[in-house]
Amino acid sequence: MLDLAFSVRDLARTRFALSPLWEVVASVRVLKSPAEHPMYRPWTAEVGHRLTASKLDWGLLADLVPDPPRSIPVFVAPPPTTSVADLELELAVLRATPPEQVLAGLGGPRAPGSERIDRLRSDPRRGLAELAELVGAYWEIALAPYWPRMRSLLEGDVLHRARLFAEHGADQLLGDLGSTVTWDEDTLHVGHHYVRGSRQLGGRGLLLVPSVFVWPRVFSVVGPGWQPTLRYPPRGVAALWERHSALPQALAAIIGRSRARLPAELDTPASTVDLARRTGITAGGVSQHLTALRAAGLVDAHRSGRYVLYVRTEAAEVLLAAADGGALRGR
């Protein structure tokens, strides 16, 4: 058990961020052992085929993420310094990592080791440039096609937790981070496989990073020199790879198929682009339908950075439940 002790200043400095670079690292862990992560099977099957066809040598990434991942060097995916989900910015930070930080991350009894890692250790600057290039190539094959939906899920989770904080305070926010995380007075108790003991946050606050590929675990960064960080699974992650929601036929008969499909898809917040990809409706058509649904009080919109996320309202929940109930009675 890892215990993170908060002060008033730590609570004031706790924040959220997304990290595409961390999703790369966490996804490698899943891809290396797909049988141990059945929830991700649709993704691992598709991406495994794409990586094989591309002939990309991602061995260095695989070596840096040991199985089991007892100790992933923090410099490979450091805690993001901004809340903006920007892979290029994170890769720039990776390339600029001081050599001594690389050597420290690759030292110690639990650090991963291989011939590729030895070459990185012997020439950190060149090795980091090659690693950043590899991450970019892996991203384009393995994650870029899925990123719009992943990002919508992650930003929707942050939006949900912001509401929890606004309505119920920090107790509810910190007590709702997963089954292995509990909040008690001024301490966050984190069920951890390899890290134990108590840590003082020391006024630095806690960085909360929702991550698609960590379920059902949480990952932490508590070492000196880094922002204390907790990477946790977001709400709805189990449904991320499932097929689209069934079209509510009874509701479709009243308001049309496209306008009925959109609220059904909004079980988690989503952007216009994400909804277009998931439904096959053009982005312009999705935008027009969402405008009409919003005017009718069936969806609401919230801005998250440069994106607008749509959520279905309580009225839409009632309509979908009624349509589903009517379909069951008609059988």
Disulfide bonds with the S-S distance in Angstrom:
none
